[in-house]
Amino acid sequence: MQQDILVLYYSTHGATRQLAQLIARGIDAVPGARARVRTVPKVSTVCESMEPAVPDSGAPYVELADLRDCIGLALGSPTRFGNMAASLKYFLDGTANDWLQGTLAGKPACVFTSTGSMHGGNETTLLSMMLPLLHHGMLIVGTPFTELALSTTATGGTPYGPSHIAGPESRLPISDAEKQLAVAQGKRLAEIALKLSVERAL
Ligand SMILES: Cc1cc2nc3c(=O)[nH]c(=O)nc-3n(C[C@H](O)[C@H](O)[C@H](O)COP(=O)(O)O)c2cc1C
């Protein structure tokens, strides 16, 4: 039987989506695990969402049931002023019932981001993305330095989770190190999620 791990991201220019796909590749490489890739609609400050009910391209929109069904979560956002994008935060702010019910408590989670500049906040974005997940009782899975690319990367990749440095015009491709670290993170999350899922079932 395969168990799903939710890869939930928001992306405007596609870089965070590419990281999501690499993490999903890592998850799918673990026998018994399957990535369920989902996104969130854009939000506007002045009106209800005008997004189509189904996105024109990319992953389907997430539903609260996805949180309940999945045994782990990889959460990805572009950096927005050193923090996660409002669209993703808006979705998380709608999960109060799941917080009350403990839907996510005890499940593992990791976070990932794409940032314009090297020191423009990729680490602060990752750390702040962990906060709502900790409130939900999730167990945060970082990237260990046993992943050799973490010590040698000259682009993205942090102990707090995978990241990509997209450059001032968002044109830089995902580097080999960023790719390796994202795939490894997907595998690590899936392996831990499967073990914890067995423990919870006992
Ligand atoms: C409103 C806004 C705020 C941003 N804030 C930052 C920032 O604080 N630091 C940074 O380096 N890049 C920042 N960027 C750039 C994005 O993080 C970067 O282009 C990212 O790679 C976009 O990811 P995406 O391709 O998944 O949309 C910002 C972009 C926008 C539109």
The ligand as a MOL file (V3000), in Angstrom:
LIG
                    3D

  0  0  0     0  0            999 V3000
M  V30 BEGIN CTAB
M  V30 COUNTS 31 33 0 0 0
M  V30 BEGIN ATOM
M  V30 1 C 6.6270 40.9870 -3.2110 0
M  V30 2 C 7.9540 40.2790 -3.3770 0
M  V30 3 C 8.8150 40.2420 -2.3020 0
M  V30 4 C 10.0630 39.6070 -2.4370 0
M  V30 5 N 10.9070 39.5940 -1.3730 0
M  V30 6 C 12.1350 39.0890 -1.5250 0
M  V30 7 C 13.0650 39.1270 -0.4490 0
M  V30 8 O 12.7710 39.5450 0.6670 0
M  V30 9 N 14.3150 38.6580 -0.6730 0
M  V30 10 C 14.6960 38.1470 -1.8910 0
M  V30 11 O 15.8640 37.7900 -2.0430 0
M  V30 12 N 13.8080 38.0220 -2.9170 0
M  V30 13 C 12.5430 38.4860 -2.7550 0
M  V30 14 N 11.6580 38.4030 -3.7940 0
M  V30 15 C 12.0120 37.6090 -4.9670 0
M  V30 16 C 11.4250 36.1840 -4.9240 0
M  V30 17 O 11.6110 35.5850 -3.6560 0
M  V30 18 C 12.1110 35.2850 -5.9670 0
M  V30 19 O 11.9430 35.8510 -7.2530 0
M  V30 20 C 11.5940 33.8510 -5.9500 0
M  V30 21 O 12.5420 33.0590 -6.6020 0
M  V30 22 C 10.2610 33.6850 -6.6680 0
M  V30 23 O 9.8570 32.3300 -6.5780 0
M  V30 24 P 8.8140 31.7060 -7.6210 0
M  V30 25 O 9.5400 31.5750 -8.9450 0
M  V30 26 O 8.4790 30.3650 -7.0680 0
M  V30 27 O 7.6440 32.6150 -7.6880 0
M  V30 28 C 10.4210 38.9890 -3.6690 0
M  V30 29 C 9.5070 39.0220 -4.7440 0
M  V30 30 C 8.2870 39.6630 -4.5890 0
M  V30 31 C 7.3340 39.6880 -5.7630 0
M  V30 END ATOM
M  V30 BEGIN BOND
M  V30 1 1 1 2
M  V30 2 1 2 3
M  V30 3 2 2 30
M  V30 4 2 3 4
M  V30 5 1 4 5
M  V30 6 1 4 28
M  V30 7 2 5 6
M  V30 8 1 6 7
M  V30 9 1 6 13
M  V30 10 2 7 8
M  V30 11 1 7 9
M  V30 12 1 9 10
M  V30 13 2 10 11
M  V30 14 1 10 12
M  V30 15 2 12 13
M  V30 16 1 13 14
M  V30 17 1 14 15
M  V30 18 1 14 28
M  V30 19 1 15 16
M  V30 20 1 16 17
M  V30 21 1 16 18
M  V30 22 1 18 19
M  V30 23 1 18 20
M  V30 24 1 20 21
M  V30 25 1 20 22
M  V30 26 1 22 23
M  V30 27 1 23 24
M  V30 28 2 24 25
M  V30 29 1 24 26
M  V30 30 1 24 27
M  V30 31 2 28 29
M  V30 32 1 29 30
M  V30 33 1 30 31
M  V30 END BOND
M  V30 END CTAB
M  END
